[in-house]
Amino acid sequence: MSVGETEDLPLFAASKKVYPQSVSGPFRRLKWALLVLCLAVYYLLPFLRWDRGPNLPNQAVLLDIANNRFYFFFIEIWPQEVYYFTGLLVMAAFILFLMNAVAGRIWCGYLCPQTVWTDLYLAVERFFEGDRRERMLRDSMAWSLDTLWRKAAKHITWVMIAWWTGGAWVLYFADAPTLVRELATFTAPMMAYVWIAILTFTTYALAGHMREQVCKFMCPWPRIQAALTDDEALNVTYRYDRGDPRVSVKHAARLRSEGKPAGDCIDCHQCVVVCPMGIDIRDGSQLDCIQCGLCIDACDNVMEKVGREPKLIAFDTEANVERRKAGLAPVYRPVRLRTLIYLGLIVLVGGAMLWQLATRATAGISVLHERAPLFVRLQDGSMRNAYTMRLLNKRPETRPFALSVSGPSGVTIEAVGVSATADLRPIVAVGPDSSREIRVLVTVPHDTPLEQSQTITFTASDLFAGEVVRTQDHFIAP
């Protein structure tokens, strides 16, 4: 080939549209069950109620951005506790690693939102346009009235699903029944409509049109998964030691009668036409495979019809492929060092988060030293520093906190604008499920020796519940 001819070649090949054929079997039924479960949780969870008492929202799962709160059933997360989200992300990563170590990309094949919504969109497409052959034939022919109404109905249904997907998402950020009523009467905040529009477009585009392209080119997990897997992980595998050489049923019977080898694969391509990624699993492990197992269902159905053993395609390991080649029996090791490490890390992170939740305080205190001026010398020679204190009350009732300070001898504390005291300690009331910011003055007598900077401890004590919280800062002197 000349240089000129090489330059005329395209830089990349255009993708071919995939027309997955419907299939029945245990893996398909499992995918349907998980699809219904995932969609039910996503669409209905915002409407689930949870009684938290007075002055608190009763939506079970709510991301209350206006009040800086996240509610998940009995758990309430404050902005200061954002580390819980970090813990959840770390634990989710280890769970994903564990799933990969046990059975490859089963997350991609069964639980990934892209897979779930794509399956739903494919079901709608089959309902209006028929199965694989009908859709391919319809797309290859000139447009007709029948084709027009079927495609229009399909796209309208897709848009409605996408619209409700976006609508369900915004319900997690406000009281669901109230927001639904506001959306229906066009009185909802404009930002709600904006996000619904964005998510409607992305769902329609990703699940309806891009489909397998998202998994191949947009998602980073296939590349990460390929680096994390090992030879003992279960993956959808074509057992070529049994299937090859591939010949038709009649040809196989003739070859076997002649004492010649013939594989169980009859080259029917059913494993290819049912694949949502459009790949041929018989070509070996591939980055595009999402481990959904639909090719296993298709192959088992064919094997049953031709009277041969099932599981020509099955979840198997690379190590077992090599064992069979060597004439050894297969060995399955889901419990091994890698999986035990991942499981241990999941338990460790999850246990730490549960312990932190069980022992976390329902009150908080923080102080910030005022910098202008750093200190003030009073007329009697005593030294004073000013601080901005924030008290946090995570309970649904008002709580009185008595303030005290410890450090240099004779140190006292005063809360500006607060007159109530208990044992000479200023009492600050903090409203339910809120915080209060006050200015406090810390004074040290003139006869107390002071260093230029020394540590002092602020204490806030709940007069009713007895809970005590502390924090430290520095007292500054000349």
C-alpha positions in Angstrom: 0.0 0.0 0.0 1.4 3.4 -1.0 1.8 6.3 1.4 -1.0 8.2 -0.4 -3.4 5.3 0.0 -2.5 5.0 3.8 -3.3 8.7 4.3 -6.8 8.2 2.8 -7.7 5.6 5.5 -10.0 6.8 8.3 -8.5 7.4 11.7 -11.1 5.2 13.4 -14.0 3.0 12.3 -17.5 4.1 12.8 -19.4 2.1 15.3 -22.0 -0.4 14.1 -25.5 -0.3 15.7 -26.1 -3.3 17.9 -29.5 -5.1 17.8 -29.6 -7.4 20.8 -32.0 -10.2 20.5 -34.2 -11.2 23.4 -33.4 -14.4 25.3 -34.8 -16.4 28.1 -33.0 -18.1 30.9 -31.8 -17.8 34.5 -29.4 -14.9 33.9 -32.0 -13.0 32.0 -34.6 -13.6 34.8 -32.0 -12.4 37.3 -31.4 -9.2 35.3 -35.2 -8.6 35.2 -35.5 -9.1 38.9 -32.6 -6.7 39.7 -33.9 -4.2 37.1 -37.3 -4.1 38.8 -35.7 -3.8 42.3 -33.3 -1.1 41.3 -35.9 1.0 39.5 -38.4 0.6 42.4 -35.8 1.7 44.9 -34.8 4.7 42.8 -38.3 5.9 41.9 -40.1 5.2 45.2 -37.5 5.8 47.9 -38.1 9.6 48.0 -41.8 8.9 49.0 -40.8 6.7 52.0 -41.5 8.4 55.3 -39.5 8.3 58.5 -40.7 10.0 61.7 -37.8 12.0 63.3 -39.9 14.0 65.7 -40.9 17.7 65.7 -39.1 20.3 63.7 -37.4 17.7 61.5 -38.3 16.5 58.0 -40.0 13.1 57.8 -38.6 12.0 54.4 -36.6 8.8 54.9 -33.8 9.8 52.4 -33.3 13.6 52.0 -30.3 15.7 50.9 -31.4 19.0 52.5 -29.0 21.5 50.9 -30.9 24.5 52.2 -30.3 23.4 55.8 -27.0 21.6 55.2 -28.2 18.2 56.3 -28.3 14.7 54.8 -30.9 12.4 56.3 -30.9 8.6 55.8 -33.6 6.9 57.9 -32.3 7.3 61.5 -29.0 8.8 60.4 -28.5 12.6 60.2 -25.3 13.9 58.7 -24.1 17.4 59.3 -21.6 19.3 57.1 -18.9 18.7 59.7 -19.3 15.0 59.2 -18.6 14.9 55.5 -16.0 12.2 56.3 -18.9 9.7 56.4 -19.3 10.2 52.6 -15.6 9.6 52.2 -16.0 6.4 54.1 -18.9 5.3 52.0 -17.0 6.0 48.8 -14.0 4.0 50.1 -16.2 1.1 51.2 -18.0 1.2 47.8 -14.7 1.0 46.0 -13.6 -2.1 48.1 -17.0 -3.7 47.5 -16.5 -3.2 43.7 -13.0 -4.7 44.0 -14.4 -7.7 45.8 -17.1 -8.2 43.3 -14.5 -8.1 40.5 -12.2 -10.5 42.3 -15.1 -13.0 42.7 -17.0 -12.7 39.4 -15.6 -10.0 37.2 -17.7 -7.2 36.0 -21.0 -8.4 37.5 -21.6 -4.8 38.7 -21.6 -3.7 35.0 -23.8 -6.6 33.9 -26.5 -6.3 36.6 -26.4 -3.2 38.8 -24.8 -0.3 36.8 -27.4 2.4 36.1 -26.3 2.5 32.5 -27.1 -1.2 32.2 -30.4 -1.0 34.1 -31.8 1.9 32.1 -30.5 0.5 28.8 -32.3 -2.8 29.5 -35.5 -0.9 30.2 -35.1 1.1 27.0 -34.5 -2.1 25.0 -37.6 -3.6 26.4 -39.6 -0.5 25.3 -38.0 -0.8 21.8 -38.9 -4.5 21.5 -42.4 -3.7 22.6 -43.0 -1.2 19.8 -40.7 -2.4 17.0 -40.3 -6.1 17.6 -37.3 -8.3 18.2 -33.9 -8.1 16.5 -34.9 -9.2 13.0 -37.9 -7.0 12.9 -35.9 -3.9 14.0 -33.1 -4.6 11.5 -35.6 -5.0 8.7 -37.5 -1.9 9.7 -34.3 0.2 9.8 -33.2 -1.1 6.3 -36.5 -0.3 4.6 -38.0 3.0 3.5 -40.1 4.8 6.1 -43.8 3.9 6.3 -46.8 5.0 8.4 -46.4 1.9 10.5 -42.7 2.5 11.1 -43.4 6.2 11.8 -45.9 5.6 14.6 -43.9 2.8 16.1 -40.7 4.8 16.3 -42.6 7.9 17.5 -44.3 5.9 20.3 -40.9 4.4 21.3 -39.2 7.8 21.5 -42.1 9.4 23.4 -42.0 6.5 25.9 -38.2 6.9 26.2 -38.5 10.6 26.8 -41.2 10.0 29.5 -39.0 7.5 31.3 -36.1 9.9 31.1 -38.3 12.8 32.4 -39.4 10.8 35.3 -35.8 9.7 36.0 -34.8 13.3 36.2 -37.9 14.1 38.2 -37.2 11.4 40.7 -33.6 12.6 41.2 -34.7 16.1 42.3 -37.1 14.6 44.8 -34.2 13.5 46.9 -33.4 17.2 47.5 -36.8 18.4 48.8 -39.9 16.9 50.3 -41.1 14.6 47.6 -44.9 15.0 47.8 -44.6 18.8 48.1 -42.2 19.1 45.2 -44.4 16.8 43.0 -47.3 19.1 43.6 -45.2 22.2 42.9 -43.8 20.7 39.7 -47.3 19.8 38.5 -48.6 23.4 39.2 -45.4 25.0 37.8 -44.6 26.7 41.1 -41.4 24.7 41.8 -38.0 26.5 41.9 -36.5 27.0 38.4 -33.4 25.0 39.4 -35.6 21.9 39.8 -36.8 22.3 36.2 -33.3 22.9 35.0 -32.0 19.7 36.6 -34.9 17.7 35.4 -34.2 18.9 31.8 -30.5 18.0 32.1 -31.1 14.5 33.5 -33.9 13.9 31.0 -31.5 14.7 28.1 -28.6 12.6 29.5 -30.8 9.6 30.3 -32.5 9.7 26.9 -29.1 10.1 25.1 -27.1 7.5 27.2 -29.7 4.7 27.5 -31.5 5.3 24.2 -28.8 6.1 21.7 -25.2 5.6 23.1 -25.8 2.4 25.0 -22.8 0.2 24.7 -20.7 3.1 23.6 -20.9 4.5 27.1 -19.4 1.2 28.5 -16.7 1.0 25.8 -15.5 4.6 25.6 -16.8 6.7 28.5 -16.6 4.5 31.6 -13.2 4.0 33.2 -14.1 0.9 35.1 -13.3 -1.6 32.3 -9.7 -0.4 32.3 -9.4 -0.4 36.1 -11.1 -3.8 36.3 -8.6 -5.3 33.7 -5.8 -4.2 36.0 -7.4 -5.7 39.1 -8.5 -9.1 37.9 -6.6 -12.3 38.3 -6.7 -15.9 36.9 -9.0 -17.1 39.7 -11.8 -14.6 39.0 -15.0 -16.0 37.5 -15.7 -14.5 34.0 -18.1 -15.4 31.2 -15.9 -17.9 29.3 -16.3 -19.9 26.1 -14.9 -23.3 26.8 -13.0 -23.8 23.6 -11.5 -27.0 24.7 -15.0 -28.5 24.4 -16.5 -26.3 21.7 -13.8 -26.4 19.0 -13.6 -27.3 16.2 -17.0 -25.6 15.4 -19.1 -27.5 13.0 -22.8 -27.9 12.2 -24.9 -30.7 13.9 -24.9 -32.8 10.7 -21.2 -32.3 10.0 -20.4 -33.1 13.6 -22.3 -36.4 13.4 -20.4 -37.3 10.2 -17.0 -36.4 11.7 -17.6 -38.3 14.9 -18.8 -41.4 12.9 -15.4 -41.2 11.1 -13.6 -40.9 14.4 -12.6 -37.3 13.8 -12.9 -34.5 16.4 -15.9 -32.3 16.4 -16.7 -29.6 19.0 -20.1 -28.9 20.6 -20.3 -25.4 19.2 -22.5 -25.5 16.1 -21.5 -21.9 15.1 -25.1 -20.7 15.4 -24.0 -17.2 16.6 -26.8 -17.0 19.1 -24.3 -15.9 21.7 -23.4 -13.0 19.5 -26.9 -11.8 18.6 -28.1 -11.7 22.2 -25.0 -9.8 23.4 -25.8 -6.2 24.3 -22.2 -5.2 23.6 -22.2 -6.9 20.2 -19.1 -9.0 20.8 -18.3 -12.7 20.2 -17.5 -14.3 23.5 -15.8 -17.1 21.6 -12.9 -14.7 20.8 -11.8 -14.9 24.4 -11.8 -12.3 27.3 -12.6 -8.9 26.0 -12.6 -5.4 27.5 -16.1 -4.8 26.2 -17.7 -7.8 28.0 -19.9 -6.7 30.9 -20.4 -10.3 32.2 -24.2 -10.2 32.0 -24.4 -13.9 31.1 -27.0 -13.6 28.4 -24.8 -15.5 26.0 -24.8 -18.4 28.6 -28.6 -18.4 28.4 -28.6 -18.4 24.6 -26.0 -21.1 24.3 -27.7 -23.3 26.9 -31.0 -23.0 25.0 -29.3 -24.2 21.8 -27.4 -27.0 23.6 -30.7 -28.2 25.0 -32.3 -28.3 21.5 -29.4 -30.2 19.9 -29.2 -32.7 22.8 -25.8 -31.6 24.2 -24.5 -30.7 27.6 -25.2 -27.1 28.8 -22.6 -24.6 29.9 -20.5 -24.6 26.8 -20.4 -20.9 27.8 -20.3 -20.4 31.5 -18.8 -18.4 34.4 -15.3 -19.9 34.6 -11.7 -18.9 35.4 -8.6 -18.5 33.3 -6.9 -20.9 35.6 -9.5 -23.6 35.0 -9.1 -23.1 31.2 -5.4 -23.9 31.6 -6.2 -26.8 34.0 -8.5 -28.4 31.4 -5.9 -28.0 28.7 -3.5 -29.9 31.0 -6.1 -32.6 31.6 -6.8 -31.6 35.2 -10.1 -31.1 37.0 -11.3 -27.5 37.5 -10.8 -25.8 40.9 -12.9 -22.9 42.1 -11.4 -20.6 44.7 -13.7 -17.7 45.5 -12.1 -17.5 49.0 -8.5 -16.6 48.6 -6.0 -14.0 49.8 -7.2 -11.3 47.5 -10.9 -11.7 48.4 -10.1 -12.0 52.1 -8.1 -8.7 52.0 -11.0 -6.9 50.3 -13.5 -8.4 52.7 -11.3 -7.4 55.7 -11.0 -3.8 54.4 -14.8 -3.6 53.9 -15.4 -4.8 57.4 -12.7 -2.5 58.8 -14.1 0.6 57.1 -17.7 -0.3 57.7 -17.0 -1.1 61.4 -15.2 2.2 61.9 -18.1 4.1 60.4 -20.6 2.2 62.6 -18.6 2.8 65.7 -18.3 6.4 64.9 -22.0 6.7 64.3 -22.8 4.8 67.5 -20.5 7.0 69.7 -20.7 10.4 68.0 -21.7 13.4 70.0 -25.0 15.2 69.6 -23.3 18.5 70.4 -20.3 20.3 69.1 -18.1 23.3 69.8 -15.5 25.2 67.8 -13.7 28.5 68.5 -11.9 31.0 66.4 -9.5 33.5 67.9 -10.2 37.1 66.8 -7.1 38.6 65.2 -7.8 42.3 65.5 -6.6 42.8 68.1 -5.0 39.7 69.3 -5.1 40.8 73.0 -6.3 43.8 75.1 -4.9 45.0 78.4 -7.6 46.3 80.7 -7.4 49.2 83.1 -6.7 46.9 86.1 -3.8 45.2 84.2 -5.7 42.0 83.3 -5.3 40.5 79.9 -8.2 39.7 77.6 -8.6 37.7 74.3 -11.8 37.6 72.2 -13.0 34.5 70.4 -15.9 33.6 68.1 -17.5 30.4 69.4 -20.0 28.2 67.5 -22.1 25.7 69.5 -23.8 22.9 67.6 -27.0 21.1 68.8 -27.9 18.0 66.8 -31.0 17.1 68.8 -34.6 18.1 68.0 -35.1 20.3 71.1 -33.5 23.4 72.5 -30.5 22.8 74.8 -28.9 25.1 77.4 -25.1 24.9 77.5 -23.0 26.2 80.4 -19.6 27.6 79.2 -16.4 27.4 81.1 -12.7 27.7 80.3 -9.5 26.2 81.9 -5.9 27.2 81.6 -4.0 29.9 83.4 -4.9 30.5 87.1 -8.0 32.7 87.6 -9.1 32.6 83.9 -12.7 33.5 83.4 -15.1 33.5 80.4 -17.9 35.9 79.4 -20.4 35.5 76.6 -21.3 38.8 75.0 -25.1 39.5 75.2 -25.7 36.5 77.5 -26.9 37.3 81.1 -28.0 33.9 82.4 -25.4 32.0 84.4 -25.1 28.8 86.4 -22.3 28.7 89.0 -20.8 31.8 87.4 -20.8 30.0 84.0 -22.7 31.8 81.2 -25.6 29.8 79.8 -26.2 29.8 76.1 -29.4 28.3 74.6 -29.0 26.6 71.2 -32.2 25.9 69.2 -33.2 22.4 68.0 -31.1 20.9 65.2 -29.2 24.1 64.7 -26.0 26.0 65.6 -25.5 29.3 67.4 -22.5 31.7 67.0 -21.6 33.9 69.9 -18.6 36.1 70.9 -16.8 35.2 74.1 -14.2 37.1 76.1 -11.6 35.3 78.1 -9.8 37.2 80.8 -6.7 36.4 82.9 -5.9 38.5 86.1 -2.9 40.8 86.0 -1.0 38.9 88.7 -1.1 35.6 86.7 2.2 34.9 84.9 1.6 34.5 81.2 3.6 33.2 78.3 3.3 34.7 74.9 1.0 31.9 73.8 -0.5 29.1 75.9 -3.2 26.5 75.5 -6.7 27.0 77.0 -9.6 24.6 76.9 -13.2 25.6 76.3 -16.0 23.4 77.7 -19.7 23.4 76.9 -21.9 21.3 79.2 -25.5 20.4 78.5 -27.3 21.2 81.8 -30.1 18.7 81.1 -28.6 15.7 79.2 -25.1 16.1 80.8 -23.2 15.9 77.5 -19.9 17.7 77.6 -17.9 18.9 74.6 -14.5 20.5 74.5 -12.1 22.2 72.2 -8.8 24.0 72.6 -7.2 27.2 71.3 -4.5 29.6 72.4 -4.5 32.6 74.7 -2.2 35.3 73.4 -0.2 37.8 75.7 2.4 40.4 75.0 
